[in-house]
Amino acid sequence: MSELRFMTAGESHGPRLTAILEGIPAGLRLEKAAIDKELARRQQGYGRGGRMKIETDKIEVLSGVRFNETLGGPITLQVINKDFANWNGRMAAFGNPEGEKVTAARPGHADLTGVMKYDRQDVRDILERSSARETTMRVAVGAVCKSFLRELGIEVVSHVTNIGGIKVDPANIDRSKIGTPTDSELNCYDADAECQMKQRIDEAKKAGDTLGGIFEVLVRGLPIGLGSHIQWDKRLDARLSAAMMSIQAIKGVEIGAGFACAHLPGSQIHDEVFTDDDGRIYRTTNRAGGLEGGMTNGEELVVRAAMKPIPTLMTPLKSIDIASREAVLACKERSDTCAVSAASVVGEAMTAFVIAQALCEKFGADALTDVKASLQAYNERLGKVWWLHA
């Protein structure tokens, strides 16, 4: 049994973006339209920049799928960069360099540290790969993982809870509807808050500034016991946190009550356990966010991520020129004013991957039929055990 894993490749203005996903069980039905839908969701959102008007991301599958079903081998996914036609000379793999070098590093970006680490003289050698355009392929990988999870009765959804300090009011949100179709341009389920968020985005755009925010990912229908308390790298909360923090511009992650745990007493944090008249276990709160001891506990999984403002500002910050070492204003690439809604889609994708990986580890990954049978037997065992102890 191979480990579920993936790797991406490609530059923001290169000819194409690629991902190889290995370890998805054979027999999973995939629909191209479902992957394209996820890619389109990543491109949408109020406050996005001009690049999204150029690209219309569509997936191409080059291996691992035949007649809409996975074969068990590596799945190669590809998205063409339409804008490469305008960058062919500047991004050519071979030949003499064309175009001016980028030497004004942007504070808050990989630019300066990257050129120092890799001994480059052109910031473009760093910014092309460190760009969030790379998340296109993470979303494609996540779309495949979501299809796998749906076959097992598991759903991954998200919503934006804060942009530029404008917060949603939980009282205005029906959490059961998160993930259902909405007219929101910010993946926000509080209409009043969204209106204020848009105003804040407009103000930032006018000032040449950018905004960050917070999004929340929810996973429903999880079995008990994914992950493990046995070793540090098997704890599911650690793996989810790492996956979220790997997304460009994410600077903080919390699970369940998160940082509130630091200033509330245990009596207001830990979720008490009860049994109903039939001996079935239930809880009335979910401050743990669906994870205890590094393992899923059967409750809804709740993960939040904080995204910093994008470091490319139309009113640039002070920096240095890496060639002359003189003071300059940072370079300006095409940029979004706010991309929190897009990041929420990427967050879904990374969460879906980590959950799919944990499921394959626990229940096998050769054939979907075997995974389903193993999961069913496991759930039946848990049901019998808890009934006997009720």
C-alpha positions as CSV (number, residue, x, y, z in Angstrom):
1,M,0.0,0.0,0.0
2,S,1.5,3.3,-1.1
3,E,1.2,6.5,1.0
4,L,-1.2,9.1,-0.2
5,R,1.0,12.0,-1.3
6,F,1.2,14.7,-3.9
7,M,3.7,17.1,-5.4
8,T,3.2,20.2,-7.5
9,A,5.4,21.9,-10.2
10,G,5.3,25.0,-12.3
11,E,5.7,28.8,-12.2
12,S,3.1,31.5,-12.0
13,H,3.8,32.7,-15.6
14,G,5.2,29.4,-16.9
15,P,3.6,27.3,-19.6
16,R,1.6,25.1,-17.2
17,L,1.0,23.9,-13.7
18,T,1.3,20.3,-12.8
19,A,0.5,18.0,-9.9
20,I,1.1,14.3,-9.3
21,L,-1.2,12.6,-6.8
22,E,-0.3,9.1,-5.8
23,G,-2.1,6.6,-3.5
24,I,-5.8,7.2,-4.4
25,P,-7.6,3.9,-4.4
26,A,-8.6,2.3,-7.7
27,G,-12.3,2.4,-8.6
28,L,-13.0,6.0,-7.6
29,R,-15.3,7.7,-10.1
30,L,-14.1,11.2,-11.1
31,E,-15.9,13.9,-13.1
32,K,-13.9,16.5,-14.9
33,A,-16.6,19.1,-14.3
34,A,-16.3,18.6,-10.5
35,I,-12.6,19.4,-10.6
36,D,-13.2,22.4,-12.9
37,K,-15.8,23.7,-10.5
38,E,-13.4,23.7,-7.6
39,L,-10.8,25.5,-9.8
40,A,-13.4,28.1,-10.7
41,R,-14.2,28.6,-7.0
42,R,-10.6,29.4,-6.3
43,Q,-10.6,32.1,-9.0
44,Q,-13.7,33.9,-7.7
45,G,-14.1,36.4,-4.9
46,Y,-14.6,40.1,-4.3
47,G,-11.3,41.9,-4.4
48,R,-9.4,39.6,-6.7
49,G,-7.0,41.0,-9.3
50,G,-6.5,41.1,-13.0
51,R,-4.9,37.7,-13.4
52,M,-8.2,36.0,-12.7
53,K,-9.7,37.8,-15.7
54,I,-7.0,36.3,-17.9
55,E,-7.1,32.7,-16.7
56,T,-10.0,30.3,-16.9
57,D,-8.5,27.2,-15.2
58,K,-9.5,23.9,-16.7
59,I,-8.1,20.5,-15.7
60,E,-6.3,18.1,-17.9
61,V,-5.8,14.5,-16.6
62,L,-2.7,12.9,-18.2
63,S,-2.5,9.6,-16.2
64,G,-4.1,7.4,-13.6
65,V,-7.7,7.7,-14.8
66,R,-9.5,5.7,-17.5
67,F,-13.2,6.0,-18.4
68,N,-13.8,8.3,-15.4
69,E,-12.3,5.8,-12.9
70,T,-9.0,5.9,-11.0
71,L,-6.7,3.0,-11.7
72,G,-4.6,3.0,-8.5
73,G,-1.6,4.6,-10.1
74,P,-0.3,8.1,-10.0
75,I,-2.8,10.7,-11.2
76,T,-1.1,13.5,-13.2
77,L,-3.1,16.8,-13.3
78,Q,-2.3,19.8,-15.4
79,V,-3.6,23.3,-15.9
80,I,-2.4,25.5,-18.8
81,N,-1.4,29.1,-18.1
82,K,-3.0,31.2,-20.8
83,D,-0.9,34.2,-19.8
84,F,2.3,32.3,-20.7
85,A,1.7,33.6,-24.3
86,N,2.6,37.0,-23.0
87,W,5.6,35.8,-21.0
88,N,7.2,33.2,-23.4
89,G,10.5,35.2,-23.8
90,R,10.8,36.2,-20.2
91,M,10.0,32.7,-18.8
92,A,11.7,30.5,-21.5
93,A,13.4,27.4,-20.3
94,F,16.3,27.8,-22.7
95,G,17.9,30.7,-24.6
96,N,19.2,34.2,-23.7
97,P,17.5,36.1,-20.9
98,E,14.8,38.6,-21.9
99,G,13.1,41.4,-20.0
100,E,14.3,43.5,-17.1
101,K,15.3,41.9,-13.9
102,V,13.2,42.4,-10.8
103,T,15.5,43.7,-8.1
104,A,13.1,45.5,-5.7
105,A,12.2,42.9,-3.1
106,R,8.7,43.0,-1.5
107,P,8.6,43.1,2.3
108,G,6.5,40.1,3.6
109,H,7.2,38.0,0.5
110,A,9.7,35.2,-0.2
111,D,11.6,37.6,-2.5
112,L,14.5,38.8,-0.3
113,T,15.1,35.6,1.7
114,G,14.7,33.5,-1.5
115,V,17.3,35.3,-3.6
116,M,19.8,35.1,-0.6
117,K,19.1,31.4,0.0
118,Y,19.3,30.3,-3.7
119,D,21.9,32.8,-4.8
120,R,19.8,34.4,-7.5
121,Q,20.2,37.9,-8.9
122,D,16.6,38.2,-10.2
123,V,13.7,38.2,-7.8
124,R,11.5,36.7,-10.5
125,D,13.4,33.4,-10.0
126,I,11.8,33.3,-6.6
127,L,8.4,35.0,-6.9
128,E,7.3,32.8,-9.8
129,R,7.3,29.7,-7.7
130,S,6.4,31.2,-4.4
131,S,3.3,32.8,-5.9
132,A,-0.1,31.6,-4.7
133,R,-0.8,30.6,-8.3
134,E,0.7,27.3,-7.2
135,T,-2.4,26.6,-5.1
136,T,-4.3,26.0,-8.4
137,M,-2.9,22.5,-8.3
138,R,-3.6,22.0,-4.6
139,V,-7.2,22.7,-5.3
140,A,-7.2,20.2,-8.2
141,V,-5.6,17.6,-5.9
142,G,-8.2,18.5,-3.2
143,A,-11.0,18.0,-5.7
144,V,-10.0,14.4,-6.2
145,C,-9.7,13.9,-2.5
146,K,-13.1,15.4,-2.0
147,S,-14.6,12.9,-4.4
148,F,-13.0,10.1,-2.4
149,L,-14.3,11.5,0.8
150,R,-17.8,11.8,-0.5
151,E,-17.8,8.1,-1.4
152,L,-17.3,7.5,2.3
153,G,-20.0,10.0,3.5
154,I,-17.6,12.8,4.4
155,E,-18.0,16.4,3.4
156,V,-15.5,19.3,3.5
157,V,-16.8,22.9,3.4
158,S,-15.6,26.4,4.4
159,H,-16.7,29.9,5.0
160,V,-15.0,33.3,5.6
161,T,-15.5,34.7,9.1
162,N,-13.4,37.8,9.1
163,I,-11.9,40.3,6.6
164,G,-9.9,43.3,7.6
165,G,-11.4,43.2,11.1
166,I,-15.0,42.9,10.0
167,K,-16.3,39.7,11.7
168,V,-19.4,37.6,11.0
169,D,-22.0,37.3,13.7
170,P,-22.5,33.6,14.5
171,A,-26.1,34.3,15.4
172,N,-26.7,35.3,11.7
173,I,-25.3,32.0,10.4
174,D,-27.1,28.7,10.0
175,R,-24.1,26.4,10.2
176,S,-25.9,23.5,8.6
177,K,-26.1,25.6,5.4
178,I,-22.4,26.3,5.2
179,G,-21.3,24.6,2.0
180,T,-24.6,25.0,0.2
181,P,-24.8,27.2,-2.9
182,T,-24.8,30.9,-2.1
183,D,-24.7,34.2,-4.0
184,S,-21.9,35.4,-1.7
185,E,-18.8,36.8,-3.5
186,L,-16.7,36.2,-0.4
187,N,-17.8,32.7,0.7
188,C,-19.5,34.4,3.6
189,Y,-22.8,33.3,5.1
190,D,-23.6,36.5,7.0
191,A,-25.0,39.0,4.5
192,D,-24.7,42.0,6.7
193,A,-21.0,41.3,7.5
194,E,-20.3,40.6,3.8
195,C,-21.6,44.1,2.9
196,Q,-19.2,45.7,5.4
197,M,-16.4,43.5,4.2
198,K,-16.8,44.7,0.6
199,Q,-16.8,48.3,1.8
200,R,-13.5,47.6,3.6
201,I,-12.0,46.0,0.5
202,D,-13.1,48.9,-1.6
203,E,-11.4,51.3,0.8
204,A,-8.2,49.3,0.8
205,K,-8.1,49.1,-3.0
206,K,-8.6,52.8,-3.3
207,A,-5.6,53.3,-0.9
208,G,-3.4,50.8,-2.8
209,D,-3.5,48.5,0.2
210,T,-4.4,44.9,0.9
211,L,-6.4,43.0,3.5
212,G,-6.2,39.6,5.2
213,G,-8.8,37.7,7.2
214,I,-9.9,34.4,8.7
215,F,-11.7,31.4,7.2
216,E,-13.0,28.3,8.8
217,V,-13.0,24.8,7.3
218,L,-15.6,22.2,8.6
219,V,-15.5,18.4,8.0
220,R,-18.7,16.4,8.6
221,G,-19.3,12.7,8.8
222,L,-15.8,11.7,10.1
223,P,-15.3,8.3,11.8
224,I,-13.9,8.2,15.2
225,G,-10.2,7.5,15.5
226,L,-8.4,9.0,12.5
227,G,-4.9,10.0,13.5
228,S,-3.2,8.8,16.7
229,H,-1.8,9.9,20.0
230,I,1.1,7.4,19.7
231,Q,3.7,9.6,17.9
232,W,4.0,13.3,17.3
233,D,3.8,13.0,13.5
234,K,0.7,10.9,13.6
235,R,-1.4,13.4,15.5
236,L,-4.1,14.6,13.1
237,D,-4.2,18.1,14.6
238,A,-0.5,18.5,13.9
239,R,-0.8,17.4,10.3
240,L,-3.8,19.6,9.7
241,S,-2.0,22.6,11.2
242,A,1.0,22.0,9.0
243,A,-1.1,21.6,5.9
244,M,-2.9,24.9,6.6
245,M,0.3,26.8,7.4
246,S,1.8,25.6,4.1
247,I,-0.7,27.7,2.3
248,Q,0.8,31.0,1.1
249,A,0.1,34.0,3.5
250,I,-1.3,31.8,6.3
251,K,0.1,33.0,9.6
252,G,-2.0,31.3,12.2
253,V,-4.1,28.1,12.7
254,E,-6.5,27.1,15.4
255,I,-8.7,24.0,16.0
256,G,-12.0,24.3,17.8
257,A,-11.9,26.9,20.6
258,G,-8.2,27.4,19.7
259,F,-6.6,30.4,21.4
260,A,-9.7,30.8,23.6
261,C,-8.4,27.8,25.5
262,A,-5.6,30.0,26.9
263,H,-7.9,32.3,28.9
264,L,-10.9,30.2,29.8
265,P,-11.1,27.7,32.6
266,G,-11.3,24.0,31.9
267,S,-15.0,23.9,32.9
268,Q,-15.7,26.2,29.9
269,I,-13.5,24.4,27.4
270,H,-13.8,20.6,27.7
271,D,-16.8,18.9,26.1
272,E,-18.7,16.9,28.6
273,V,-19.9,13.4,27.5
274,F,-23.4,12.0,27.9
275,T,-25.4,8.9,26.8
276,D,-29.0,8.9,25.6
277,D,-31.7,6.4,26.6
278,D,-30.3,3.9,24.0
279,G,-26.8,4.2,25.4
280,R,-25.4,6.2,22.5
281,I,-22.7,8.7,23.3
282,Y,-23.2,12.4,22.6
283,R,-21.9,15.8,23.5
284,T,-23.7,19.1,23.7
285,T,-20.6,21.2,22.8
286,N,-17.7,20.9,20.4
287,R,-15.0,23.2,21.7
288,A,-12.4,20.6,20.9
289,G,-13.2,21.0,17.2
290,G,-13.7,17.3,16.6
291,L,-10.1,16.3,17.8
292,E,-9.0,14.9,21.1
293,G,-5.5,13.4,21.7
294,G,-4.6,14.0,18.0
295,M,-7.6,11.8,16.9
296,T,-11.0,12.5,15.5
297,N,-13.8,12.0,18.1
298,G,-16.7,11.8,15.8
299,E,-17.8,15.4,16.1
300,E,-17.6,18.0,13.3
301,L,-14.0,18.9,12.6
302,V,-13.4,22.7,12.9
303,V,-10.2,24.3,11.7
304,R,-9.6,28.1,11.3
305,A,-6.7,29.8,9.5
306,A,-5.6,33.5,9.6
307,M,-4.4,35.0,6.3
308,K,-2.1,38.0,6.3
309,P,-2.6,40.8,3.8
310,I,-1.0,40.0,0.4
311,P,2.5,41.6,0.3
312,T,2.2,43.1,-3.2
313,L,0.8,46.6,-2.6
314,M,-0.2,49.1,-5.3
315,T,1.2,51.7,-2.9
316,P,4.5,49.9,-2.4
317,L,6.3,49.7,0.9
318,K,10.0,50.7,1.4
319,S,12.6,48.2,0.6
320,I,16.0,47.7,-1.0
321,D,17.3,47.0,-4.5
322,I,19.1,43.6,-4.3
323,A,21.6,44.7,-7.0
324,S,22.5,48.3,-5.8
325,R,21.5,47.8,-2.1
326,E,19.9,51.2,-2.4
327,A,16.6,52.2,-0.9
328,V,13.7,51.7,-3.3
329,L,10.0,51.1,-3.3
330,A,9.0,47.4,-3.6
331,C,8.1,46.0,-7.0
332,K,4.5,45.8,-8.1
333,E,3.1,42.7,-9.7
334,R,-0.6,42.2,-10.6
335,S,-2.2,41.6,-7.2
336,D,-5.4,41.0,-5.4
337,T,-6.7,43.4,-2.8
338,C,-8.1,40.5,-0.8
339,A,-7.9,36.8,-1.5
340,V,-9.3,35.3,1.8
341,S,-12.3,33.7,0.0
342,A,-9.8,32.0,-2.5
343,A,-7.7,30.9,0.5
344,S,-10.8,29.2,2.0
345,V,-11.1,27.0,-1.1
346,V,-7.4,26.1,-0.8
347,G,-7.9,25.4,2.9
348,E,-10.7,23.0,2.0
349,A,-8.4,21.2,-0.5
350,M,-5.5,20.8,2.0
351,T,-7.9,19.6,4.7
352,A,-9.5,17.1,2.3
353,F,-6.0,15.8,1.4
354,V,-5.0,15.3,5.1
355,I,-8.3,13.5,5.9
356,A,-8.0,11.3,2.8
357,Q,-4.4,10.5,3.7
358,A,-5.5,9.5,7.3
359,L,-8.3,7.3,5.9
360,C,-6.0,5.5,3.5
361,E,-3.6,4.8,6.3
362,K,-6.3,3.3,8.5
363,F,-8.5,1.5,6.0
364,G,-6.2,0.7,3.1
365,A,-5.8,2.3,-0.3
366,D,-5.7,-0.3,-3.0
367,A,-9.3,-0.5,-4.0
368,L,-12.3,1.7,-3.1
369,T,-14.4,-1.4,-2.4
370,D,-11.9,-2.6,0.2
371,V,-11.8,0.9,1.9
372,K,-15.6,0.9,2.1
373,A,-15.7,-2.6,3.6
374,S,-13.0,-1.8,6.1
375,L,-14.7,1.4,7.2
376,Q,-18.0,-0.4,7.6
377,A,-16.5,-3.2,9.7
378,Y,-14.8,-0.7,11.9
379,N,-17.9,1.4,12.5
380,E,-19.8,-1.8,13.3
381,R,-17.2,-2.8,15.8
382,L,-17.4,0.6,17.5
383,G,-21.1,0.5,17.5
384,K,-21.1,-3.0,19.2
385,V,-18.5,-2.0,21.7
386,W,-20.2,1.1,22.8
387,W,-23.6,-0.6,23.0
388,L,-22.1,-3.3,25.3
389,H,-20.6,-0.7,27.6
390,A,-23.7,1.5,27.6
